[in-house]
Amino acid sequence: MFSGFSRSVIGASHIKKNIVCQDSSGYEVHEKYAVAVVADGHGSKKHFRSNIGSALAVESAIETVRNFFADYERILRELPENHELILKNMEKQVIARWHRKITEHFSENPVTDDEKKPFTEEEFWKIPVASYYGTTLVTAVISEDFSLGFQIGDGTLVAVFGDGETVMIMDYEESNPANITASVCNKNAQLLFNHFYKNKKKILAMFVSTDGLYTSFGSDFDFLDYHTIIAGQLYDIQGFESSVVKNITRRTHFGTEDDISLSCVYNEELVSENIEIIRQKIEENKINASARKVRKCPDL
């Protein structure tokens, strides 16, 4: 019933500077639901283990969703009335799991002399251990009965509905409330999440991505149209994977030349049932995109 995909590609600027990919991504499919996750490790020098932090954040999110959904019938009963509380508890558990994981990693892997080199002694000892591993996180869950998601830091969560409507459920700007740099490593991280829950309209597919993808587009229109197009390719997952990997690899040369991660989960039956509607929507979007370009052109 459900399927998914995830991939992280290293940014062009990271290749030039010989920096590791700091993004991570993953997904997990179950009979009743599926979850997609991406995380973007921070780039500044004090976050020198952010590639590890992002991988552990993805693990923490998937494990947390699996734990909360172990009794699916119970969560199904409780979500309509208590989704705010449940989502906040999920976010707290993600943070707690992540801290346990980075603490374990740090205890087994003390900071090396090479990692200390960029800092003076005074600078280094002022950095909290959690900051070494700093990262953003975006998580989406899809089921037959509902969908939900939570996010801390930048990145995007896009839903494609059966009628072809494609939306960013949480606005890109909302991921950084009050101009605070939202991160899993922040002391008040659990207060910096955004989340959503929907149980009315069935979602065909959900996509989560790090900000390297969003910034490679010239407008929100183009960004959303892209997701409609790739949703129309989900009926052929092998072809989809090959096409998307090539595309996001090319896109690392646009915008910030940043790492790009993209994960998706989707309902196979809804994709099959609505593929023609999605294709029609793609054609409509092409016409609308052409009209927007014409309106931007000055009169001759």
Buried (B, 14 or more C-beta within 10 A) or exposed (E): BBBBBBBBBBBBBBEEEEBEBBBBBBBBBBEBBBBBBBBBBBBEEBBBBBBBBBBBBBBBBBBBBEEBBEEBEEBBEEBEEEBEEBBBBBBBBBBEBBBEBBEEBBEEEEBEEEBBEEBEEEEBEEBEBBBBBBBBBBBBBBBBBBBBBBBBBBBBBBBBBBBBBBBBBBEBEEBBEEEEBBBBBBEEBBEBBBBBBBBEEBBBBBBBBBBBBBBBBEEEEEBBBBBBBBBBBBBEBEEBBEBBBEBBBEBBEBBBBBBBBBBBBBBBEBBEEBBEBBBBBBEEBEEEBEEEEEEEEEEE
